[in-house]
Amino acid sequence: MSVPRARIVFKLLARIFAVFILIQVFLAGLALFWNSDQWASHAMFSRFLIIPPILMLVASFFARLPVSFRLSSAGLIVLLILMGVFAKLPSDIGYLSALHPVLALMMFFGTVSLARKTDALNNDSAEQSV
């Protein structure tokens, strides 16, 4: 895979992951405000969330992105793992579980930032080749 194509894949995966997070928040909203049976959908969809950041990490190597992009992709994976841990904590330390939606915000804005940085990197590369 060529470097420019790998960068496009990385950027696309970042945007897909951002959309996945929005879907996950929507499912949580459905469960809170409409029908609590929707928690099952929220839990089921969470299993798919890990796929884009893993693929982003792999694509970052093929795209020859700076180390900061690789670390950010790995950080998204760590945040996802922490979200799962915090969601399963017992109620006596539920205050840590309250970090669950905060981590979702961090992941969303971190992912959007990565996509923008990839755009900027691609624009810089295009200007240098002209």
C-alpha positions as CSV (number, residue, x, y, z in Angstrom):
1,M,0.0,0.0,0.0
2,S,1.4,3.4,-0.9
3,V,2.0,6.1,1.8
4,P,-0.7,8.5,0.4
5,R,-3.3,5.7,0.3
6,A,-2.4,4.6,3.8
7,R,-2.9,8.1,5.0
8,I,-6.3,8.3,3.4
9,V,-7.2,5.0,5.1
10,F,-6.0,6.3,8.4
11,K,-8.0,9.5,8.1
12,L,-11.1,7.5,7.0
13,L,-10.8,5.2,9.9
14,A,-10.5,8.2,12.3
15,R,-13.7,9.6,10.9
16,I,-15.5,6.2,11.1
17,F,-14.4,5.9,14.7
18,A,-15.8,9.4,15.5
19,V,-19.1,8.3,13.9
20,F,-19.0,5.1,15.9
21,I,-18.6,7.1,19.1
22,L,-21.6,9.3,18.1
23,I,-23.7,6.2,17.5
24,Q,-22.7,4.8,20.9
25,V,-23.7,8.0,22.6
26,F,-27.0,8.0,20.8
27,L,-27.6,4.4,21.9
28,A,-26.9,5.4,25.5
29,G,-29.3,8.3,25.1
30,L,-32.0,6.0,23.8
31,A,-31.5,3.8,26.9
32,L,-31.6,6.7,29.3
33,F,-34.5,8.7,27.8
34,W,-36.6,6.3,25.8
35,N,-36.3,2.6,26.6
36,S,-33.9,1.0,29.0
37,D,-33.8,-2.2,26.9
38,Q,-31.5,-0.2,24.6
39,W,-28.6,-0.8,27.0
40,A,-28.3,-4.1,25.3
41,S,-27.7,-2.3,22.0
42,H,-25.2,0.0,23.6
43,A,-23.3,-3.0,25.1
44,M,-23.4,-5.0,21.9
45,F,-22.2,-2.1,19.7
46,S,-19.3,-1.4,22.1
47,R,-17.7,-4.6,20.8
48,F,-17.2,-3.0,17.4
49,L,-15.6,0.2,18.8
50,I,-12.1,-1.4,19.1
51,I,-11.8,-2.2,15.4
52,P,-11.1,1.3,14.0
53,P,-8.4,2.3,16.5
54,I,-6.5,-1.0,16.0
55,L,-6.7,-0.5,12.2
56,M,-5.6,3.1,12.7
57,L,-2.5,2.0,14.6
58,V,-1.6,-0.5,11.9
59,A,-2.3,2.1,9.1
60,S,-0.1,4.6,10.9
61,F,2.9,2.5,10.2
62,F,2.1,2.0,6.5
63,A,1.3,5.7,6.2
64,R,4.7,6.6,7.8
65,L,2.9,8.9,10.1
66,P,4.8,10.6,12.9
67,V,5.2,8.7,16.2
68,S,2.6,11.0,17.8
69,F,-0.1,9.6,15.5
70,R,0.9,6.0,16.6
71,L,0.8,7.0,20.2
72,S,-2.5,8.7,19.8
73,S,-4.0,5.6,18.1
74,A,-2.6,3.4,20.9
75,G,-4.1,5.9,23.4
76,L,-7.5,5.5,21.9
77,I,-7.2,1.7,22.4
78,V,-6.2,2.3,26.1
79,L,-9.1,4.7,26.6
80,L,-11.5,2.1,25.2
81,I,-10.2,-0.6,27.6
82,L,-10.5,1.9,30.5
83,M,-14.1,2.6,29.5
84,G,-14.9,-1.1,29.6
85,V,-13.3,-1.4,33.0
86,F,-15.0,1.6,34.4
87,A,-18.4,0.4,33.1
88,K,-18.0,-2.8,35.1
89,L,-16.8,-1.3,38.4
90,P,-18.9,-2.1,41.5
91,S,-21.3,0.6,42.8
92,D,-19.2,1.4,45.9
93,I,-16.6,3.0,43.6
94,G,-19.2,4.2,41.1
95,Y,-17.6,7.7,41.1
96,L,-14.9,6.2,38.9
97,S,-17.6,4.8,36.6
98,A,-18.7,8.4,36.1
99,L,-15.6,8.8,34.0
100,H,-17.1,6.5,31.3
101,P,-18.8,9.4,29.4
102,V,-15.8,11.7,30.0
103,L,-13.6,9.1,28.3
104,A,-16.0,9.0,25.4
105,L,-15.6,12.8,25.0
106,M,-11.9,12.5,25.1
107,M,-11.9,9.8,22.5
108,F,-14.2,11.7,20.2
109,F,-12.3,15.0,20.3
110,G,-9.0,13.1,20.1
111,T,-10.1,11.2,17.0
112,V,-11.4,14.4,15.3
113,S,-8.0,16.0,16.1
114,L,-6.2,13.1,14.6
115,A,-8.3,13.4,11.4
116,R,-7.5,17.1,11.2
117,K,-3.8,16.6,11.8
118,T,-3.8,14.0,9.0
119,D,-5.5,16.5,6.7
120,A,-2.8,19.1,7.6
121,L,-0.1,16.5,7.0
122,N,-1.5,15.6,3.6
123,N,-1.8,19.3,2.6
124,D,1.8,19.9,3.7
125,S,3.0,16.9,1.6
126,A,1.0,18.1,-1.4
127,E,2.5,21.6,-1.2
128,Q,6.0,20.2,-1.0
129,S,5.6,18.0,-4.1
130,V,4.4,21.0,-6.2
